[in-house]
Amino acid sequence: MSRSLDALIAQVSEVILGKDVAIRQSVTCLLAGGHLLIEDLPGVGKTTLAHALAVSLGLRFSRVQFTSDLLPTDIVGVSVYERADERANPSGSTSGGRFVFHPGPIFSEILLADEVNRATPKTQSALLEAMEERQVSIDGTTRVLPEPFFVIATQNPFHQIGTFPLPESQLDRFMMCIALGYPDARAERALLEGEDRRLLMKKLDRILDPQSLSALQAEVRGVHASSALLDYIQALVGATRHAVGFAEGLSPRGALALLRAARAWALLAQRDHVLPEDVQAVWVPVVNHRLRPLTTSGASHVAQREAAMQLLATVPIS
């Protein structure tokens, strides 16, 4: 299994150059069974990373371009009334007609939600139940989503024209939020001299399959977390709730996400137990979209990251 994970990271790294940490964080999130939010400027590779992950994981995926006119039914599906076949019913009666559900793109193993914050809050809310409970309720009927099910969403910075900020309830359902940033000079030169990314995407192999992924997720759940390690996580979570610079602290969902992500990071390092360093490695991507600084300048991704790092430094490892 470890060879498959190494091959997965290596393949995605051939498409997204110079972003090894972000790629490992993305794989960590999916191994932990969480949803991934990629936030950054247009053109830095957010959608390409999401697409490369979907192909390499060997899962069925659908891509939805979120726009201001997108409706919830465009995502979850719609019931359409279909009349009875009059040839089979000589009387001409249409009493045999019925509503037939036509599933939307959410009924896939990976949903690529491109520029999710360009859709209206009403449309964004269509993802809430699906992300938390792996099901959707339509016309009074609950429909179970495929297993596994992931949402990999990209979003542009909030200050750009035509964006609608994701509410806290929506953000909290993403296990991790990462940013790619500009490539360094060496990676950018390789990008300029290399093959077109769209052509590279067509050459990607499927490294894993649903069964292999499920087995890896089971391994993640079996990674040991000692009592002392749980004490450290509780101390970090408690610090967020008492820090004066934040509007609110981490929720229990956030604490569980931190533990699950740390277990997945440890598995990537080929260990069967979690170290404090694993918690620290996933700390920022797990909490930076959940902790909202009180200062007006704290709305940016960079400011939130800095605030999260400062808080991490204040909690000693017992």
C-alpha positions as CSV (number, residue, x, y, z in Angstrom):
1,M,0.0,0.0,0.0
2,S,2.8,2.4,0.8
3,R,4.2,2.0,-2.7
4,S,0.8,2.9,-4.1
5,L,0.7,6.1,-2.1
6,D,4.2,7.0,-3.1
7,A,3.2,6.4,-6.8
8,L,0.1,8.5,-6.3
9,I,2.0,11.5,-4.9
10,A,4.7,11.2,-7.5
11,Q,2.3,11.2,-10.4
12,V,0.4,14.2,-9.1
13,S,3.7,16.0,-8.5
14,E,4.5,15.6,-12.2
15,V,1.5,17.7,-13.0
16,I,1.6,20.2,-10.1
17,L,5.3,21.2,-9.9
18,G,7.0,22.4,-6.7
19,K,4.0,21.8,-4.4
20,D,4.9,18.6,-2.7
21,V,3.6,19.7,0.7
22,A,0.2,20.8,-0.7
23,I,-0.1,17.5,-2.6
24,R,0.7,15.4,0.6
25,Q,-1.8,17.5,2.5
26,S,-4.5,16.8,-0.2
27,V,-3.8,13.0,-0.1
28,T,-3.9,13.1,3.7
29,C,-7.3,14.7,3.6
30,L,-8.8,12.1,1.3
31,L,-7.2,9.2,3.1
32,A,-8.9,10.5,6.3
33,G,-12.2,10.5,4.5
34,G,-12.5,14.3,4.5
35,H,-13.5,16.9,1.9
36,L,-10.9,19.3,0.5
37,L,-11.1,23.0,-0.2
38,I,-8.4,24.6,-2.3
39,E,-8.3,28.4,-2.0
40,D,-6.1,30.6,-4.1
41,L,-5.8,33.0,-7.0
42,P,-7.0,31.9,-10.5
43,G,-4.4,30.3,-12.6
44,V,-2.2,28.7,-9.9
45,G,-3.4,25.1,-10.5
46,K,-6.3,24.6,-8.2
47,T,-8.6,22.8,-10.7
48,T,-5.6,20.9,-12.2
49,L,-4.7,19.5,-8.8
50,A,-8.3,18.5,-8.1
51,H,-8.6,16.8,-11.5
52,A,-5.2,15.0,-11.1
53,L,-6.3,13.7,-7.7
54,A,-9.6,12.4,-9.0
55,V,-8.0,10.6,-12.0
56,S,-5.1,9.1,-9.9
57,L,-7.5,7.8,-7.3
58,G,-9.3,5.8,-9.9
59,L,-12.8,7.1,-8.8
60,R,-15.7,8.2,-10.9
61,F,-15.9,12.0,-10.8
62,S,-18.1,14.8,-12.0
63,R,-17.1,18.4,-12.4
64,V,-19.5,21.3,-11.8
65,Q,-18.6,24.8,-12.7
66,F,-20.2,26.9,-9.9
67,T,-21.8,30.1,-11.2
68,S,-24.2,32.7,-9.9
69,D,-27.1,31.1,-11.9
70,L,-26.5,27.6,-10.8
71,L,-29.4,26.0,-9.0
72,P,-29.5,23.3,-6.3
73,T,-31.2,20.9,-8.7
74,D,-28.3,21.3,-11.1
75,I,-26.2,19.6,-8.4
76,V,-28.5,17.0,-6.7
77,G,-30.8,16.2,-9.5
78,V,-34.5,16.7,-10.2
79,S,-37.7,14.6,-10.5
80,V,-39.4,14.9,-13.9
81,Y,-42.9,13.7,-14.7
82,E,-43.0,11.2,-17.5
83,R,-46.3,10.3,-19.1
84,A,-47.4,6.7,-19.7
85,D,-46.8,5.3,-23.1
86,E,-50.2,5.9,-24.9
87,R,-49.4,3.0,-27.3
88,A,-49.5,0.7,-24.3
89,N,-52.7,2.3,-23.0
90,P,-55.3,2.4,-25.8
91,S,-57.7,4.4,-23.7
92,G,-55.4,7.4,-23.9
93,S,-55.4,7.7,-20.1
94,T,-52.2,9.2,-18.6
95,S,-52.9,7.9,-15.1
96,G,-49.9,5.6,-15.4
97,G,-47.5,8.5,-15.6
98,R,-45.0,9.0,-12.8
99,F,-42.2,11.1,-11.5
100,V,-38.8,9.8,-12.4
101,F,-35.7,11.0,-10.6
102,H,-32.8,12.1,-12.7
103,P,-29.6,12.1,-10.5
104,G,-27.3,15.1,-10.6
105,P,-23.5,15.2,-10.7
106,I,-23.4,14.8,-6.9
107,F,-24.0,11.1,-7.4
108,S,-20.4,10.4,-8.1
109,E,-17.5,9.3,-6.0
110,I,-15.7,12.6,-6.4
111,L,-17.5,15.9,-7.0
112,L,-15.2,18.6,-8.3
113,A,-16.8,21.8,-7.3
114,D,-15.0,24.4,-9.3
115,E,-15.0,28.0,-7.9
116,V,-17.6,27.0,-5.3
117,N,-17.9,30.5,-3.9
118,R,-19.2,31.9,-7.2
119,A,-22.5,30.2,-6.6
120,T,-25.2,31.8,-4.4
121,P,-25.6,30.7,-0.7
122,K,-28.8,28.8,-1.7
123,T,-26.9,26.7,-4.1
124,Q,-23.9,26.2,-1.8
125,S,-26.3,24.9,0.8
126,A,-27.1,21.9,-1.5
127,L,-23.8,20.4,-0.4
128,L,-24.3,20.6,3.3
129,E,-26.2,17.3,3.9
130,A,-24.2,15.5,1.3
131,M,-20.8,16.4,2.8
132,E,-21.8,15.5,6.4
133,E,-24.1,12.6,6.0
134,R,-23.3,11.2,2.5
135,Q,-26.9,11.5,1.5
136,V,-29.3,14.0,0.0
137,S,-33.0,14.5,0.7
138,I,-35.1,15.2,-2.5
139,D,-38.8,15.4,-2.7
140,G,-39.2,13.8,0.7
141,T,-36.9,10.9,-0.2
142,T,-33.4,10.2,1.2
143,R,-31.0,9.0,-1.4
144,V,-27.6,7.6,-0.4
145,L,-24.5,8.8,-2.2
146,P,-21.8,6.4,-3.5
147,E,-19.1,5.1,-1.2
148,P,-16.5,6.6,-1.1
149,F,-17.7,10.2,-1.6
150,F,-15.5,13.2,-1.6
151,V,-16.0,16.9,-2.5
152,I,-12.9,18.6,-3.8
153,A,-13.8,22.3,-4.1
154,T,-11.8,25.3,-5.3
155,Q,-12.5,28.9,-4.5
156,N,-11.2,32.2,-5.4
157,P,-10.2,34.8,-2.8
158,F,-13.2,36.5,-1.2
159,H,-12.2,40.0,-2.4
160,Q,-12.6,39.1,-6.1
161,I,-15.6,40.2,-8.1
162,G,-18.6,37.8,-8.2
163,T,-17.8,35.7,-5.1
164,F,-20.2,34.8,-2.2
165,P,-18.4,34.0,1.0
166,L,-18.9,30.4,2.2
167,P,-20.8,30.4,5.6
168,E,-19.0,28.9,8.6
169,S,-21.3,25.9,8.6
170,Q,-20.2,25.1,5.1
171,L,-16.5,25.8,5.8
172,D,-16.6,23.5,8.8
173,R,-17.6,20.5,6.6
174,F,-14.3,20.7,4.8
175,M,-11.7,18.8,6.7
176,M,-8.8,20.7,5.2
177,C,-8.3,24.0,3.4
178,I,-5.0,24.5,1.5
179,A,-3.5,27.1,-0.7
180,L,-1.0,26.6,-3.5
181,G,0.6,30.0,-4.0
182,Y,2.9,30.9,-6.8
183,P,5.5,28.4,-7.9
184,D,9.2,29.0,-7.1
185,A,11.5,30.1,-10.0
186,R,12.8,26.5,-10.6
187,A,9.3,25.0,-10.8
188,E,8.0,27.8,-12.9
189,R,10.8,27.4,-15.4
190,A,10.1,23.6,-15.6
191,L,6.5,24.5,-16.2
192,L,7.4,26.9,-19.1
193,E,9.7,24.4,-20.7
194,G,7.6,21.3,-20.1
195,E,4.6,19.7,-21.7
196,D,1.2,21.3,-21.7
197,R,-0.7,20.4,-18.5
198,R,-3.8,19.4,-20.4
199,L,-1.8,16.8,-22.4
200,L,-0.2,15.5,-19.2
201,M,-3.7,15.1,-17.7
202,K,-4.6,12.7,-20.5
203,K,-1.6,10.5,-19.7
204,L,-2.3,10.0,-16.0
205,D,-2.7,6.5,-14.8
206,R,-5.2,5.2,-12.2
207,I,-3.0,4.4,-9.2
208,L,-5.7,3.2,-6.8
209,D,-9.2,1.8,-7.1
210,P,-12.1,2.1,-4.6
211,Q,-11.2,-1.2,-2.8
212,S,-7.6,-0.1,-2.3
213,L,-8.7,3.3,-1.1
214,S,-11.2,1.8,1.4
215,A,-8.4,-0.5,2.7
216,L,-6.1,2.6,3.2
217,Q,-8.8,4.5,5.0
218,A,-9.3,1.5,7.3
219,E,-5.5,1.6,8.0
220,V,-5.8,5.3,8.9
221,R,-8.5,4.5,11.5
222,G,-6.2,1.9,13.0
223,V,-3.3,4.2,13.5
224,H,-2.7,4.5,17.3
225,A,-3.1,7.7,19.1
226,S,-1.9,7.6,22.7
227,S,-3.5,9.2,25.7
228,A,-0.8,11.8,25.8
229,L,-1.3,12.6,22.2
230,L,-5.0,13.1,22.8
231,D,-4.1,15.4,25.7
232,Y,-2.1,17.5,23.3
233,I,-5.0,17.8,20.8
234,Q,-7.4,18.7,23.6
235,A,-4.9,21.4,24.8
236,L,-4.8,22.8,21.3
237,V,-8.5,22.8,20.9
238,G,-9.0,24.4,24.3
239,A,-6.5,27.1,23.4
240,T,-8.6,28.1,20.4
241,R,-11.7,28.5,22.6
242,H,-9.9,30.8,25.1
243,A,-7.7,32.8,22.7
244,V,-8.8,36.5,22.7
245,G,-8.0,37.0,19.0
246,F,-10.6,34.6,17.6
247,A,-14.4,35.0,17.2
248,E,-14.9,31.3,18.3
249,G,-12.9,28.2,18.9
250,L,-12.7,24.8,17.2
251,S,-15.9,22.7,17.3
252,P,-15.9,19.0,18.3
253,R,-16.0,18.3,14.5
254,G,-12.9,20.3,14.1
255,A,-11.1,18.4,16.9
256,L,-12.1,15.1,15.3
257,A,-10.9,16.3,11.9
258,L,-7.5,17.2,13.5
259,L,-7.1,13.7,14.9
260,R,-8.1,12.0,11.7
261,A,-5.8,14.1,9.6
262,A,-2.9,13.5,12.0
263,R,-3.5,9.7,11.7
264,A,-3.5,9.9,7.9
265,W,-0.3,12.0,7.9
266,A,1.3,9.4,10.1
267,L,0.3,6.6,7.7
268,L,1.9,8.5,4.8
269,A,5.1,8.5,6.9
270,Q,4.7,4.7,7.2
271,R,4.1,4.8,11.0
272,D,1.4,3.0,13.0
273,H,1.2,5.7,15.7
274,V,0.7,9.4,15.8
275,L,3.4,11.8,16.9
276,P,2.9,15.5,18.0
277,E,4.8,16.4,14.8
278,D,1.9,14.8,12.8
279,V,-0.6,17.1,14.5
280,Q,1.6,20.1,13.9
281,A,2.0,19.2,10.2
282,V,-1.8,19.2,9.6
283,W,-2.7,21.9,12.1
284,V,-2.9,24.9,9.7
285,P,-4.9,23.2,6.8
286,V,-7.3,21.8,9.4
287,V,-7.9,25.0,11.4
288,N,-7.1,28.0,9.3
289,H,-10.6,28.1,7.7
290,R,-12.3,27.4,11.0
291,L,-10.7,30.0,13.1
292,R,-12.0,33.5,12.3
293,P,-9.8,36.3,13.7
294,L,-11.6,39.3,15.2
295,T,-9.6,41.8,13.3
296,T,-10.8,42.9,10.0
297,S,-7.5,42.1,8.4
298,G,-7.9,38.5,9.6
299,A,-10.2,37.6,6.8
300,S,-7.4,36.7,4.4
301,H,-5.9,33.2,4.0
302,V,-2.5,34.5,4.9
303,A,-3.6,36.3,8.1
304,Q,-5.6,33.2,9.2
305,R,-2.5,31.0,8.6
306,E,-0.3,33.3,10.7
307,A,-2.8,33.5,13.5
308,A,-3.1,29.7,13.6
309,M,0.7,29.3,13.7
310,Q,1.0,31.7,16.5
311,L,-1.6,29.8,18.5
312,L,0.2,26.5,17.8
313,A,3.4,27.9,19.3
314,T,1.7,28.8,22.5
315,V,0.7,25.2,23.4
316,P,3.6,23.1,24.8
317,I,3.9,19.4,24.1
318,S,3.4,17.7,27.4
